[in-house]
Amino acid sequence: MTLKLASGSYDNTIRFWDPTNGSCIETIKLSSTPNRIEITEDKSKILIGMNNCAKIYDLKRLDQAFRSYDNDFKGNVTAVGCFWKQ
């Protein structure tokens, strides 16, 4: 397993970093500033809350959103969470 650090920024990106050397590994470009990011417990998805929307990305395929809830909210999404029913 590779150790990674995820950060959200006012430049409308989520960046993934290698904490051992400080280099940026990958970047997701968003439509607005991320307010909240969460990683699922199984480390397979990243959830992102932004202004008027929330997105879920598969961490193995960051090139497109796994699920996108655009304009489904009126204002900033400031909390996200995920749970599976078994």
ABEGO torsion letter per residue (X at the ends): XBBBBBBBBAAGBBBBBBAAAGBBABBBBBABBBABBBBBAAGABBBBBBBGBBBBBBAABAABBABBBBGABBEBBABBBBBBBX
